[in-house]
Amino acid sequence: MKAGFLCYESQIKPLEKLVHVSGVRYNTHMTKYQKYTWVCTSDCDALIEYTFKDGYGWPNGVMDLTCRCGTACTLLSVEDATIPYTDTPLQTKEEPMETETPAVVIPESYNSNLLVTYKVIRGYSDAEYATDKVTSIEWDLHNGRQSQKTVHVLNGKIDTVKDIITEAYADSDDKDTLRAIAEALSIELIREFEFTASIEVSGTYSYNILENDYDLDLESEVTDALFADSQNGNIEITDQEVCNVSER
């Protein structure tokens, strides 16, 4: 089941004034949108998407949504969205939108009781072959998708716990408890810091003036030749710059 909703403009204006919301003028003045994607972890298996004009999304950073089945949804992502250009006017009250969901067409060849032989992959071990009914395979696939969504939700919660422990660990009076929680959830308590450092290097540069007919650019020669690297596995050099090259 997939539910999609598209919100175009503040509801204080009547629909009659928004007939050409997808025209050139609309896209010129209202180009920023945000798409919120939610998933329901209950048996209804709904994926819900809302696209809002920038500034009309969830207020005050509180982003919660309840599915039609009554289950609290999990927010998967928030990303910028683009409304494609179209010359088709938005339907007005005199032209009500169709709300009927098209009926699912069942292929004539579909047989839920059909026996199917398939390969069972178990990591790096030798594959096995099993035979089962289509309906049983369908439920296995459904349960697998549900498990993937559950894992995604739990991993998000573990990341939240990791951030809480990492921030509180240094000033905590109960480090043993925090350490036990981290070990139980296989959390590595690692903090990262950005740093800058200055290194002064001296050396000599030599070249044959008879074999090299050019003006020496010492700064370029030194900049191209020097490279900073780390011999410590906990330190990663992300950027470098050579400054103040001078001849003595």
ZIHUJO-V758132 format. One record per residue. RES is the residue in three letters. SS is DSSP state (H for helix, E for strand, C for the rest). BURIAL is I if it has 9 or more other ideal C-beta (glycine too) atoms within 8 Angstrom, else O. D_CENTER is the distance of its C-alpha to the mean C-alpha in Angstrom with 1 decimal. Layout:
# ZIHUJO-V758132
res=RES ss=SS burial=BURIAL d_center=D_CENTER
res=RES ss=SS burial=BURIAL d_center=D_CENTER
This chain:
# ZIHUJO-V758132
res=MET ss=C burial=O d_center=21.9
res=LYS ss=E burial=O d_center=19.5
res=ALA ss=E burial=I d_center=20.2
res=GLY ss=E burial=O d_center=19.2
res=PHE ss=E burial=O d_center=20.6
res=LEU ss=E burial=O d_center=21.0
res=CYS ss=C burial=I d_center=22.4
res=TYR ss=C burial=O d_center=24.3
res=GLU ss=C burial=I d_center=26.6
res=SER ss=C burial=O d_center=28.1
res=GLN ss=C burial=O d_center=30.3
res=ILE ss=C burial=O d_center=33.3
res=LYS ss=C burial=O d_center=34.2
res=PRO ss=C burial=O d_center=35.8
res=LEU ss=H burial=O d_center=34.2
res=GLU ss=H burial=O d_center=37.3
res=LYS ss=H burial=O d_center=36.2
res=LEU ss=H burial=I d_center=32.8
res=VAL ss=C burial=O d_center=34.2
res=HIS ss=C burial=I d_center=32.7
res=VAL ss=C burial=I d_center=29.3
res=SER ss=C burial=I d_center=27.7
res=GLY ss=C burial=I d_center=30.5
res=VAL ss=H burial=O d_center=30.7
res=ARG ss=H burial=O d_center=31.5
res=TYR ss=H burial=I d_center=28.6
res=ASN ss=H burial=I d_center=26.0
res=THR ss=H burial=O d_center=27.9
res=HIS ss=H burial=O d_center=27.8
res=MET ss=C burial=I d_center=24.6
res=THR ss=C burial=O d_center=21.9
res=LYS ss=C burial=O d_center=19.0
res=TYR ss=E burial=I d_center=17.0
res=GLN ss=E burial=I d_center=13.9
res=LYS ss=E burial=I d_center=12.4
res=TYR ss=E burial=I d_center=11.7
res=THR ss=E burial=I d_center=10.7
res=TRP ss=E burial=I d_center=12.6
res=VAL ss=E burial=I d_center=14.0
res=CYS ss=C burial=I d_center=17.5
res=THR ss=C burial=I d_center=18.3
res=SER ss=C burial=O d_center=22.0
res=ASP ss=C burial=O d_center=24.1
res=CYS ss=C burial=I d_center=23.4
res=ASP ss=C burial=I d_center=20.0
res=ALA ss=C burial=I d_center=18.9
res=LEU ss=E burial=I d_center=15.7
res=ILE ss=E burial=I d_center=16.1
res=GLU ss=E burial=I d_center=14.8
res=TYR ss=E burial=I d_center=16.3
res=THR ss=E burial=I d_center=16.6
res=PHE ss=E burial=I d_center=18.5
res=LYS ss=E burial=I d_center=20.4
res=ASP ss=C burial=O d_center=19.2
res=GLY ss=C burial=O d_center=21.1
res=TYR ss=C burial=O d_center=21.6
res=GLY ss=C burial=I d_center=18.5
res=TRP ss=C burial=O d_center=18.6
res=PRO ss=H burial=O d_center=21.3
res=ASN ss=H burial=O d_center=21.4
res=GLY ss=H burial=O d_center=17.8
res=VAL ss=C burial=O d_center=18.8
res=MET ss=C burial=I d_center=16.3
res=ASP ss=C burial=O d_center=17.9
res=LEU ss=C burial=I d_center=18.9
res=THR ss=E burial=O d_center=21.6
res=CYS ss=C burial=I d_center=21.8
res=ARG ss=C burial=O d_center=25.1
res=CYS ss=C burial=I d_center=25.9
res=GLY ss=C burial=O d_center=25.9
res=THR ss=C burial=I d_center=22.9
res=ALA ss=E burial=O d_center=20.4
res=CYS ss=C burial=I d_center=17.0
res=THR ss=E burial=I d_center=13.7
res=LEU ss=E burial=I d_center=10.9
res=LEU ss=E burial=O d_center=7.7
res=SER ss=E burial=O d_center=6.0
res=VAL ss=E burial=I d_center=8.2
res=GLU ss=E burial=O d_center=8.5
res=ASP ss=E burial=O d_center=11.8
res=ALA ss=E burial=O d_center=14.0
res=THR ss=C burial=O d_center=17.3
res=ILE ss=C burial=O d_center=20.2
res=PRO ss=C burial=O d_center=22.3
res=TYR ss=C burial=O d_center=26.0
res=THR ss=C burial=O d_center=28.5
res=ASP ss=C burial=O d_center=32.2
res=THR ss=C burial=O d_center=32.3
res=PRO ss=C burial=O d_center=33.2
res=LEU ss=C burial=I d_center=31.5
res=GLN ss=C burial=O d_center=33.9
res=THR ss=C burial=I d_center=36.1
res=LYS ss=C burial=O d_center=37.9
res=GLU ss=C burial=O d_center=40.6
res=GLU ss=C burial=O d_center=38.2
res=PRO ss=C burial=O d_center=36.2
res=MET ss=C burial=O d_center=32.9
res=GLU ss=C burial=O d_center=33.0
res=THR ss=C burial=O d_center=31.2
res=GLU ss=C burial=O d_center=32.4
res=THR ss=C burial=O d_center=30.0
res=PRO ss=C burial=O d_center=31.3
res=ALA ss=C burial=O d_center=32.9
res=VAL ss=C burial=O d_center=31.4
res=VAL ss=C burial=O d_center=33.6
res=ILE ss=C burial=O d_center=34.5
res=PRO ss=C burial=O d_center=35.5
res=GLU ss=C burial=O d_center=39.1
res=SER ss=C burial=O d_center=38.3
res=TYR ss=C burial=O d_center=36.1
res=ASN ss=C burial=O d_center=37.8
res=SER ss=C burial=O d_center=36.1
res=ASN ss=C burial=O d_center=39.0
res=LEU ss=C burial=O d_center=38.8
res=LEU ss=E burial=O d_center=38.8
res=VAL ss=E burial=I d_center=36.3
res=THR ss=E burial=O d_center=36.3
res=TYR ss=E burial=I d_center=33.0
res=LYS ss=E burial=O d_center=31.9
res=VAL ss=E burial=O d_center=30.4
res=ILE ss=C burial=O d_center=28.3
res=ARG ss=C burial=O d_center=28.6
res=GLY ss=C burial=O d_center=26.8
res=TYR ss=C burial=O d_center=29.2
res=SER ss=C burial=O d_center=32.3
res=ASP ss=C burial=O d_center=34.3
res=ALA ss=C burial=O d_center=33.0
res=GLU ss=E burial=O d_center=34.9
res=TYR ss=E burial=O d_center=35.9
res=ALA ss=E burial=O d_center=36.0
res=THR ss=E burial=O d_center=37.4
res=ASP ss=E burial=O d_center=36.2
res=LYS ss=E burial=I d_center=36.3
res=VAL ss=H burial=I d_center=33.6
res=THR ss=H burial=O d_center=33.1
res=SER ss=H burial=O d_center=32.5
res=ILE ss=H burial=I d_center=29.9
res=GLU ss=H burial=I d_center=28.1
res=TRP ss=H burial=O d_center=28.0
res=ASP ss=H burial=O d_center=26.7
res=LEU ss=H burial=O d_center=23.8
res=HIS ss=H burial=I d_center=23.1
res=ASN ss=H burial=O d_center=23.4
res=GLY ss=H burial=O d_center=21.1
res=ARG ss=H burial=I d_center=18.3
res=GLN ss=H burial=I d_center=19.1
res=SER ss=H burial=O d_center=19.0
res=GLN ss=H burial=O d_center=15.6
res=LYS ss=H burial=I d_center=14.3
res=THR ss=H burial=I d_center=16.6
res=VAL ss=H burial=O d_center=15.3
res=HIS ss=H burial=I d_center=11.7
res=VAL ss=H burial=I d_center=13.3
res=LEU ss=H burial=O d_center=15.7
res=ASN ss=H burial=O d_center=13.4
res=GLY ss=H burial=I d_center=11.8
res=LYS ss=H burial=O d_center=15.4
res=ILE ss=H burial=I d_center=16.5
res=ASP ss=H burial=O d_center=14.1
res=THR ss=H burial=O d_center=15.7
res=VAL ss=H burial=I d_center=19.1
res=LYS ss=H burial=I d_center=18.6
res=ASP ss=H burial=O d_center=18.0
res=ILE ss=H burial=O d_center=21.0
res=ILE ss=H burial=I d_center=23.2
res=THR ss=H burial=I d_center=22.5
res=GLU ss=H burial=O d_center=23.4
res=ALA ss=H burial=I d_center=26.4
res=TYR ss=C burial=I d_center=27.8
res=ALA ss=C burial=O d_center=30.0
res=ASP ss=C burial=O d_center=31.8
res=SER ss=C burial=O d_center=32.0
res=ASP ss=C burial=O d_center=35.4
res=ASP ss=C burial=O d_center=34.1
res=LYS ss=H burial=O d_center=32.2
res=ASP ss=H burial=O d_center=33.5
res=THR ss=H burial=O d_center=31.7
res=LEU ss=H burial=I d_center=28.3
res=ARG ss=H burial=I d_center=28.9
res=ALA ss=H burial=O d_center=29.7
res=ILE ss=H burial=I d_center=26.6
res=ALA ss=H burial=I d_center=24.5
res=GLU ss=H burial=O d_center=26.5
res=ALA ss=H burial=O d_center=26.3
res=LEU ss=C burial=I d_center=22.5
res=SER ss=C burial=O d_center=22.5
res=ILE ss=C burial=I d_center=20.9
res=GLU ss=C burial=O d_center=22.0
res=LEU ss=C burial=I d_center=23.1
res=ILE ss=C burial=O d_center=22.1
res=ARG ss=C burial=O d_center=22.0
res=GLU ss=C burial=O d_center=21.3
res=PHE ss=C burial=O d_center=23.5
res=GLU ss=C burial=O d_center=23.7
res=PHE ss=C burial=O d_center=27.3
res=THR ss=C burial=O d_center=29.7
res=ALA ss=C burial=O d_center=33.0
res=SER ss=C burial=O d_center=36.0
res=ILE ss=C burial=O d_center=38.1
res=GLU ss=C burial=O d_center=41.5
res=VAL ss=C burial=O d_center=42.7
res=SER ss=C burial=O d_center=46.3
res=GLY ss=C burial=O d_center=47.6
res=THR ss=C burial=O d_center=49.8
res=TYR ss=C burial=O d_center=49.2
res=SER ss=C burial=O d_center=52.0
res=TYR ss=C burial=O d_center=52.6
res=ASN ss=C burial=O d_center=55.7
res=ILE ss=C burial=O d_center=56.8
res=LEU ss=C burial=O d_center=59.1
res=GLU ss=C burial=O d_center=56.3
res=ASN ss=C burial=O d_center=53.6
res=ASP ss=C burial=O d_center=54.7
res=TYR ss=C burial=O d_center=52.0
res=ASP ss=C burial=O d_center=51.4
res=LEU ss=C burial=O d_center=49.5
res=ASP ss=C burial=O d_center=46.1
res=LEU ss=H burial=I d_center=45.7
res=GLU ss=H burial=O d_center=42.4
res=SER ss=H burial=O d_center=40.7
res=GLU ss=H burial=I d_center=42.3
res=VAL ss=H burial=I d_center=41.2
res=THR ss=H burial=I d_center=37.6
res=ASP ss=H burial=O d_center=37.2
res=ALA ss=H burial=O d_center=38.8
res=LEU ss=C burial=O d_center=37.3
res=PHE ss=C burial=O d_center=34.0
res=ALA ss=C burial=O d_center=32.6
res=ASP ss=C burial=O d_center=31.3
res=SER ss=C burial=O d_center=30.8
res=GLN ss=C burial=O d_center=32.9
res=ASN ss=C burial=O d_center=31.1
res=GLY ss=C burial=O d_center=28.1
res=ASN ss=C burial=O d_center=26.7
res=ILE ss=C burial=O d_center=26.7
res=GLU ss=C burial=O d_center=24.5
res=ILE ss=C burial=O d_center=25.9
res=THR ss=C burial=O d_center=23.2
res=ASP ss=C burial=O d_center=25.7
res=GLN ss=C burial=O d_center=29.4
res=GLU ss=C burial=O d_center=32.1
res=VAL ss=C burial=O d_center=35.8
res=CYS ss=C burial=O d_center=37.9
res=ASN ss=C burial=O d_center=41.6
res=VAL ss=C burial=O d_center=43.2
res=SER ss=C burial=O d_center=46.9
res=GLU ss=C burial=O d_center=50.1
res=ARG ss=C burial=O d_center=52.6
